[in-house]
Amino acid sequence: MNKEQVYDNQISPLMQQIITVCKEQGIAMMASFDIAHEEEGPNGEDCTSLVCSTLLPDGNGEPNPVFTQANTLIRRNGRPAPMMFTTSHGDGSKTMTAII
């Protein structure tokens, strides 16, 4: 049994219970699992990068900002998020710089 099958058969049912309780109680949560395995997928695809993540807001619909940042990094495979800077010049013009 590979990691994806273990996740599907054993972890996912527990996560569904946790997600239900968190939603009912308004508990913000984040969980992430690296379930990649070294085998090829059923269609020959590379399964070395397979992550399953859940991010839930609190009872007011507000996500925890730290969880949101962590989720962004996880979904980008650890690459930092792009940044954008706006420089206002004395003549009223602006320059926008993006770092991707």
C-alpha positions as YAML, in Angstrom:
chain: A
units: angstrom
residues:
- id: 1
  name: MET
  ca: [0.00, 0.00, 0.00]
- id: 2
  name: ASN
  ca: [1.48, 3.38, -1.01]
- id: 3
  name: LYS
  ca: [1.16, 6.67, 0.91]
- id: 4
  name: GLU
  ca: [-1.76, 7.88, -1.20]
- id: 5
  name: GLN
  ca: [-3.71, 4.71, -0.47]
- id: 6
  name: VAL
  ca: [-2.92, 5.00, 3.27]
- id: 7
  name: TYR
  ca: [-4.15, 8.60, 3.18]
- id: 8
  name: ASP
  ca: [-7.33, 7.68, 1.30]
- id: 9
  name: ASN
  ca: [-8.16, 4.66, 3.47]
- id: 10
  name: GLN
  ca: [-7.02, 5.71, 6.94]
- id: 11
  name: ILE
  ca: [-6.30, 9.43, 7.25]
- id: 12
  name: SER
  ca: [-9.01, 10.95, 5.07]
- id: 13
  name: PRO
  ca: [-11.92, 9.49, 7.09]
- id: 14
  name: LEU
  ca: [-10.39, 10.93, 10.27]
- id: 15
  name: MET
  ca: [-9.81, 14.30, 8.59]
- id: 16
  name: GLN
  ca: [-13.46, 14.41, 7.52]
- id: 17
  name: GLN
  ca: [-14.43, 14.04, 11.18]
- id: 18
  name: ILE
  ca: [-11.96, 16.74, 12.25]
- id: 19
  name: ILE
  ca: [-13.14, 19.11, 9.51]
- id: 20
  name: THR
  ca: [-16.78, 18.60, 10.54]
- id: 21
  name: VAL
  ca: [-16.00, 19.36, 14.21]
- id: 22
  name: CYS
  ca: [-13.94, 22.43, 13.29]
- id: 23
  name: LYS
  ca: [-16.70, 23.79, 11.07]
- id: 24
  name: GLU
  ca: [-19.37, 23.16, 13.73]
- id: 25
  name: GLN
  ca: [-17.27, 24.82, 16.46]
- id: 26
  name: GLY
  ca: [-15.81, 27.65, 14.36]
- id: 27
  name: ILE
  ca: [-12.23, 26.48, 14.84]
- id: 28
  name: ALA
  ca: [-9.75, 27.71, 12.25]
- id: 29
  name: MET
  ca: [-7.42, 24.95, 11.15]
- id: 30
  name: MET
  ca: [-4.78, 23.99, 8.67]
- id: 31
  name: ALA
  ca: [-3.51, 20.51, 7.90]
- id: 32
  name: SER
  ca: [-1.20, 19.36, 5.16]
- id: 33
  name: PHE
  ca: [0.03, 15.92, 4.19]
- id: 34
  name: ASP
  ca: [2.85, 14.93, 1.83]
- id: 35
  name: ILE
  ca: [1.51, 11.74, 0.31]
- id: 36
  name: ALA
  ca: [3.82, 11.43, -2.67]
- id: 37
  name: HIS
  ca: [5.13, 8.03, -3.48]
- id: 38
  name: GLU
  ca: [7.96, 6.92, -5.69]
- id: 39
  name: GLU
  ca: [5.81, 4.90, -8.05]
- id: 40
  name: GLU
  ca: [4.33, 6.17, -11.27]
- id: 41
  name: GLY
  ca: [0.69, 7.11, -11.17]
- id: 42
  name: PRO
  ca: [-1.97, 5.09, -13.02]
- id: 43
  name: ASN
  ca: [-1.47, 7.17, -16.18]
- id: 44
  name: GLY
  ca: [2.33, 7.16, -15.99]
- id: 45
  name: GLU
  ca: [2.51, 10.59, -14.36]
- id: 46
  name: ASP
  ca: [5.21, 11.48, -11.84]
- id: 47
  name: CYS
  ca: [3.78, 11.21, -8.31]
- id: 48
  name: THR
  ca: [6.81, 12.50, -6.45]
- id: 49
  name: SER
  ca: [5.00, 15.70, -5.47]
- id: 50
  name: LEU
  ca: [1.54, 15.07, -4.08]
- id: 51
  name: VAL
  ca: [0.25, 17.19, -1.21]
- id: 52
  name: CYS
  ca: [-3.21, 17.20, 0.33]
- id: 53
  name: SER
  ca: [-4.04, 20.34, 2.34]
- id: 54
  name: THR
  ca: [-7.05, 21.75, 4.16]
- id: 55
  name: LEU
  ca: [-7.45, 25.34, 5.33]
- id: 56
  name: LEU
  ca: [-10.57, 26.39, 7.25]
- id: 57
  name: PRO
  ca: [-11.56, 29.81, 8.59]
- id: 58
  name: ASP
  ca: [-12.87, 30.43, 12.10]
- id: 59
  name: GLY
  ca: [-16.56, 30.79, 12.98]
- id: 60
  name: ASN
  ca: [-16.59, 34.36, 11.63]
- id: 61
  name: GLY
  ca: [-15.23, 33.27, 8.28]
- id: 62
  name: GLU
  ca: [-11.78, 34.69, 9.04]
- id: 63
  name: PRO
  ca: [-8.77, 32.47, 8.29]
- id: 64
  name: ASN
  ca: [-5.79, 32.54, 10.64]
- id: 65
  name: PRO
  ca: [-3.23, 34.77, 8.82]
- id: 66
  name: VAL
  ca: [-0.33, 32.48, 9.76]
- id: 67
  name: PHE
  ca: [-2.21, 29.47, 8.37]
- id: 68
  name: THR
  ca: [-2.91, 31.41, 5.17]
- id: 69
  name: GLN
  ca: [0.78, 32.24, 4.73]
- id: 70
  name: ALA
  ca: [1.79, 28.65, 5.40]
- id: 71
  name: ASN
  ca: [-0.81, 27.37, 2.95]
- id: 72
  name: THR
  ca: [0.48, 29.75, 0.26]
- id: 73
  name: LEU
  ca: [4.03, 28.45, 0.73]
- id: 74
  name: ILE
  ca: [2.88, 24.84, 0.67]
- id: 75
  name: ARG
  ca: [0.86, 25.31, -2.52]
- id: 76
  name: ARG
  ca: [3.81, 27.04, -4.18]
- id: 77
  name: ASN
  ca: [6.13, 24.12, -3.27]
- id: 78
  name: GLY
  ca: [8.15, 26.30, -0.90]
- id: 79
  name: ARG
  ca: [8.80, 29.06, -3.40]
- id: 80
  name: PRO
  ca: [8.22, 32.51, -1.96]
- id: 81
  name: ALA
  ca: [5.15, 34.37, -3.17]
- id: 82
  name: PRO
  ca: [5.70, 37.13, -5.71]
- id: 83
  name: MET
  ca: [5.99, 40.65, -4.33]
- id: 84
  name: MET
  ca: [5.04, 43.99, -5.81]
- id: 85
  name: PHE
  ca: [6.45, 47.37, -4.81]
- id: 86
  name: THR
  ca: [5.06, 50.76, -5.73]
- id: 87
  name: THR
  ca: [7.44, 53.72, -5.62]
- id: 88
  name: SER
  ca: [5.88, 57.19, -5.55]
- id: 89
  name: HIS
  ca: [8.10, 59.85, -7.12]
- id: 90
  name: GLY
  ca: [8.21, 63.56, -6.27]
- id: 91
  name: ASP
  ca: [6.69, 64.48, -9.64]
- id: 92
  name: GLY
  ca: [3.56, 62.43, -8.82]
- id: 93
  name: SER
  ca: [4.44, 59.49, -11.04]
- id: 94
  name: LYS
  ca: [4.65, 55.94, -9.74]
- id: 95
  name: THR
  ca: [6.80, 52.96, -10.61]
- id: 96
  name: MET
  ca: [5.62, 49.43, -9.96]
- id: 97
  name: THR
  ca: [8.20, 46.68, -9.55]
- id: 98
  name: ALA
  ca: [7.26, 42.99, -9.38]
- id: 99
  name: ILE
  ca: [9.56, 40.31, -8.00]
- id: 100
  name: ILE
  ca: [8.41, 36.93, -9.17]
...
